[in-house]
Amino acid sequence: QQLIIYDRQTDLLPLIHTYSTQPLEYGQGFYLFYDFEKIEQSLLTSLLAGKIGINLNILHYTYFNDVKEEGVETNQKSTLLSQLPKCIKCKALSDNLLDQIWNEIDTENRLYQLMGILEMSISFIVNTRRIESDNLLMNFVMNSLLINQNQWDEMSTPTINQQVKVHHLQSLYYHLESNMYGNPYEKLKSCFTEELTDEEKDIFKKSSIHFKDIEWLKAQMRTLILERLITHGKEEWANYPIIDILDSIFNEDPPSWFNDHFDDEITLSKTLSLFNFLDELTV
């Protein structure tokens, strides 16, 4: 009795005849007009009356490390992690919070479960692109991924529940991965690891008073290093201005303070040094 059985001959055609009109004017008799709203309503009444709706849950399975595998988007190689900033405004967690989370992950099983759910979350966001990034990660996981409270408690920590939001996903993932497999920045070619001069630091520090969101800038720099320079960086890039390459990874127009005050003379050769210097500015 709950099956919906539809036959075009018996269910639709009679309604078409009933709700069609033909002009009576001379020479207009070959035109037919239909009341589609009444046809639709009659079909709903006859086919769905008394039927009980079902809840459809679609689970998307992300295999371990899928978010780091290269795919093709707009003819360019990219990973789900590198696409994430194009979908949400990524922000960095403070080092203190990241260290606190790491200390709260007390078992290897908890760590692997957490990494799995982070990968699933990243994949979900990149594929749907309709997420409120300011929500707590805990609420997103339970409401959007339909992970129940008991499952979440097995993989989460108190700090994640209270402090981590969806826009922190990339920052948290990179931190946990680096603790699992070693510091990824060690893979950066030496041509991108030159030190900033004291003069460059002074100039950048003076400019930074106009930076309204250093955590946002750190997230962009992290993406630049991990998703561009480590995987695809070439030595000839070292003399390119950092600002030109950063422009290519933004998911939207950068804030005006970035265009107005970021030093356009600092090259990619100083990338790692500048990234570390940003940490000093946020202390």
DAWOKA-V287161 format. One record per residue. N is the residue number from 1. PSI is psi in degrees with one decimal (999 if undefined). NEAR is the number of other ideal C-beta (glycine too) atoms within 8 Angstrom. D_CENTER is the distance of its C-alpha to the mean C-alpha in Angstrom with 2 decimals. Layout:
N_PSI_NEAR_D_CENTER ; N_PSI_NEAR_D_CENTER
This chain:
1_-16.8_3_43.03 ; 2_-5.8_4_39.26 ; 3_141.6_4_38.82 ; 4_112.3_6_38.20 ; 5_120.2_5_40.80 ; 6_132.3_6_40.74 ; 7_124.7_6_43.39 ; 8_-37.9_7_43.38 ; 9_-42.8_6_47.18 ; 10_-27.6_6_47.86 ; 11_-39.0_12_44.84 ; 12_-47.7_9_43.83 ; 13_-41.6_9_46.94 ; 14_-35.3_8_49.17 ; 15_-35.4_12_46.66 ; 16_-42.2_10_46.51 ; 17_-38.8_7_50.30 ; 18_-42.3_6_50.42 ; 19_34.6_10_47.95 ; 20_148.2_10_49.08 ; 21_147.5_7_51.47 ; 22_124.8_8_53.80 ; 23_145.2_8_55.37 ; 24_-5.9_5_59.14 ; 25_151.6_6_59.85 ; 26_130.5_3_61.90 ; 27_-0.1_4_59.90 ; 28_4.9_8_56.58 ; 29_-15.7_8_57.11 ; 30_-2.9_3_54.90 ; 31_139.9_7_51.74 ; 32_138.4_6_49.82 ; 33_144.2_8_47.30 ; 34_143.3_9_45.11 ; 35_88.0_9_43.79 ; 36_-31.9_6_40.33 ; 37_-42.5_6_39.38 ; 38_-35.3_9_42.40 ; 39_-45.3_13_41.83 ; 40_-45.7_8_38.29 ; 41_-37.7_8_39.51 ; 42_-38.2_10_42.41 ; 43_-43.5_11_40.23 ; 44_-42.9_8_38.01 ; 45_-44.5_8_41.16 ; 46_-33.1_8_42.90 ; 47_-33.7_11_40.06 ; 48_-7.1_8_37.90 ; 49_126.8_6_40.62 ; 50_-4.4_4_40.83 ; 51_147.0_8_37.79 ; 52_129.8_4_35.32 ; 53_160.0_4_31.59 ; 54_151.7_4_29.29 ; 55_119.9_4_25.87 ; 56_119.5_4_23.62 ; 57_125.8_5_20.94 ; 58_117.9_4_18.72 ; 59_128.4_5_17.42 ; 60_119.1_8_14.99 ; 61_122.4_5_16.24 ; 62_121.9_10_14.32 ; 63_152.3_5_17.01 ; 64_131.8_6_17.18 ; 65_9.9_7_15.65 ; 66_-33.3_10_14.09 ; 67_-13.7_12_10.84 ; 68_-3.6_7_13.39 ; 69_144.8_8_15.34 ; 70_137.2_7_15.68 ; 71_-168.9_8_15.26 ; 72_122.6_7_16.32 ; 73_125.4_7_14.48 ; 74_45.9_3_16.89 ; 75_15.9_4_19.46 ; 76_143.6_6_17.70 ; 77_135.0_6_16.72 ; 78_161.1_10_13.14 ; 79_165.4_11_11.15 ; 80_-36.1_14_7.90 ; 81_-39.9_13_7.52 ; 82_-23.5_11_8.76 ; 83_-19.6_11_6.66 ; 84_-44.5_14_3.37 ; 85_-16.0_15_5.88 ; 86_-13.5_5_6.82 ; 87_-34.5_10_4.57 ; 88_160.3_12_5.13 ; 89_100.4_8_8.15 ; 90_141.7_15_7.98 ; 91_154.4_12_11.40 ; 92_141.0_11_13.76 ; 93_149.9_13_15.85 ; 94_155.1_7_19.54 ; 95_-35.8_7_21.45 ; 96_-43.7_6_23.66 ; 97_-40.8_11_20.99 ; 98_-42.9_12_19.52 ; 99_-37.8_8_23.12 ; 100_-41.8_9_23.90 ; 101_-44.0_15_21.13 ; 102_-39.6_10_22.39 ; 103_-26.7_6_25.90 ; 104_-17.1_10_25.10 ; 105_97.8_11_23.84 ; 106_-11.8_4_27.39 ; 107_155.6_6_27.26 ; 108_-35.7_5_25.81 ; 109_-42.1_6_25.11 ; 110_-41.2_12_22.95 ; 111_-47.2_11_20.98 ; 112_-36.0_8_20.39 ; 113_-42.4_10_19.49 ; 114_-44.2_13_16.93 ; 115_-38.1_13_15.37 ; 116_-42.5_11_15.38 ; 117_-31.0_13_13.60 ; 118_-41.4_12_10.85 ; 119_-41.5_15_10.48 ; 120_-39.6_12_10.75 ; 121_-44.6_14_8.09 ; 122_-44.9_16_5.46 ; 123_-42.8_13_7.44 ; 124_-45.5_12_7.74 ; 125_-43.6_14_4.50 ; 126_-34.5_11_4.74 ; 127_-24.5_7_8.29 ; 128_-39.9_7_8.72 ; 129_21.3_7_6.80 ; 130_73.6_3_9.11 ; 131_139.3_13_8.13 ; 132_105.4_5_10.24 ; 133_-12.3_9_8.51 ; 134_-0.6_6_12.12 ; 135_152.3_10_12.98 ; 136_140.4_9_14.19 ; 137_-38.6_14_12.27 ; 138_-45.5_11_15.60 ; 139_-39.6_8_15.75 ; 140_-45.2_13_12.37 ; 141_-42.1_12_13.48 ; 142_-34.2_12_16.91 ; 143_-35.6_7_16.40 ; 144_-39.7_8_13.55 ; 145_-7.0_11_14.05 ; 146_36.7_8_17.74 ; 147_126.8_8_18.46 ; 148_166.8_7_21.79 ; 149_-42.0_6_22.95 ; 150_-42.7_6_25.12 ; 151_-43.8_8_22.53 ; 152_-40.5_13_20.13 ; 153_-28.2_7_23.13 ; 154_-20.4_8_23.87 ; 155_-19.4_10_20.71 ; 156_179.7_9_19.77 ; 157_163.2_9_21.77 ; 158_-41.0_6_23.20 ; 159_-39.5_11_21.25 ; 160_-44.3_14_17.84 ; 161_-35.9_10_19.11 ; 162_-28.7_6_20.38 ; 163_-25.3_8_18.22 ; 164_126.6_14_14.63 ; 165_172.6_11_12.08 ; 166_-37.1_15_8.45 ; 167_-3.9_10_7.95 ; 168_0.4_13_10.04 ; 169_-50.9_15_8.11 ; 170_-44.1_14_8.28 ; 171_-45.6_14_11.77 ; 172_-42.2_15_12.99 ; 173_-47.4_14_12.12 ; 174_-39.1_11_13.90 ; 175_-46.6_12_16.72 ; 176_-39.7_14_17.46 ; 177_-41.0_10_17.41 ; 178_-34.0_10_19.75 ; 179_-28.9_6_22.03 ; 180_-42.6_7_22.21 ; 181_3.2_5_22.90 ; 182_164.7_5_24.12 ; 183_114.5_5_23.06 ; 184_-22.1_11_20.94 ; 185_-17.0_9_22.27 ; 186_-17.0_6_25.66 ; 187_-5.2_5_24.65 ; 188_134.7_13_24.40 ; 189_147.5_8_27.40 ; 190_-24.1_5_30.19 ; 191_-12.3_10_30.11 ; 192_12.2_15_26.94 ; 193_19.2_11_28.38 ; 194_149.3_8_31.27 ; 195_143.6_6_31.94 ; 196_143.2_12_31.82 ; 197_162.1_6_35.36 ; 198_-37.3_6_36.57 ; 199_-42.6_6_37.00 ; 200_-38.7_11_33.41 ; 201_-42.0_10_32.23 ; 202_-44.1_8_34.56 ; 203_-44.7_9_33.40 ; 204_-37.6_13_29.70 ; 205_-39.1_8_30.50 ; 206_-37.7_7_32.42 ; 207_-30.9_11_29.60 ; 208_-15.1_10_27.09 ; 209_-17.1_5_28.95 ; 210_-5.5_8_27.31 ; 211_117.7_12_23.74 ; 212_-12.1_5_22.30 ; 213_83.0_8_19.09 ; 214_-31.5_10_19.66 ; 215_-37.9_9_16.76 ; 216_-43.2_12_14.46 ; 217_-39.6_12_16.70 ; 218_-40.1_13_16.60 ; 219_-39.8_14_12.84 ; 220_-40.3_13_13.44 ; 221_-38.4_13_16.51 ; 222_-43.1_13_14.97 ; 223_-42.1_15_12.62 ; 224_-45.5_14_15.86 ; 225_-51.6_15_17.88 ; 226_-32.5_12_15.95 ; 227_-11.2_12_14.36 ; 228_-60.5_13_17.22 ; 229_-44.1_14_20.42 ; 230_-41.1_11_20.69 ; 231_-35.5_8_19.85 ; 232_-1.3_6_21.38 ; 233_136.7_12_23.29 ; 234_151.9_5_26.91 ; 235_-32.7_6_29.78 ; 236_-12.9_5_30.57 ; 237_-17.5_12_27.28 ; 238_-29.0_10_28.65 ; 239_2.3_7_30.47 ; 240_142.5_9_27.67 ; 241_136.5_10_26.62 ; 242_-40.2_13_23.32 ; 243_-32.6_10_22.49 ; 244_-38.9_8_22.76 ; 245_-36.7_13_20.19 ; 246_-37.5_13_17.73 ; 247_-30.8_8_18.08 ; 248_-13.3_6_16.81 ; 249_-3.5_12_13.32 ; 250_141.2_10_12.65 ; 251_-9.3_7_10.35 ; 252_175.5_4_13.30 ; 253_131.7_3_16.82 ; 254_158.0_8_17.20 ; 255_154.0_8_19.21 ; 256_-34.9_5_22.93 ; 257_-29.6_9_23.81 ; 258_-48.8_10_21.91 ; 259_-34.4_8_23.86 ; 260_-29.6_7_27.04 ; 261_-9.4_10_27.23 ; 262_131.8_10_25.24 ; 263_112.8_10_28.00 ; 264_5.2_6_27.92 ; 265_-11.4_5_30.57 ; 266_126.9_12_28.61 ; 267_170.5_10_27.91 ; 268_-18.6_14_25.54 ; 269_-22.5_10_28.46 ; 270_17.9_13_27.77 ; 271_-53.1_15_23.99 ; 272_-39.2_11_24.21 ; 273_-41.0_11_26.94 ; 274_-40.8_13_25.06 ; 275_-44.7_13_21.99 ; 276_-33.9_8_24.48 ; 277_-31.8_11_26.33 ; 278_-34.4_12_23.37 ; 279_-39.8_10_23.70 ; 280_-35.0_7_27.33 ; 281_-22.8_10_26.60 ; 282_-3.9_9_24.54 ; 283_999_4_27.27
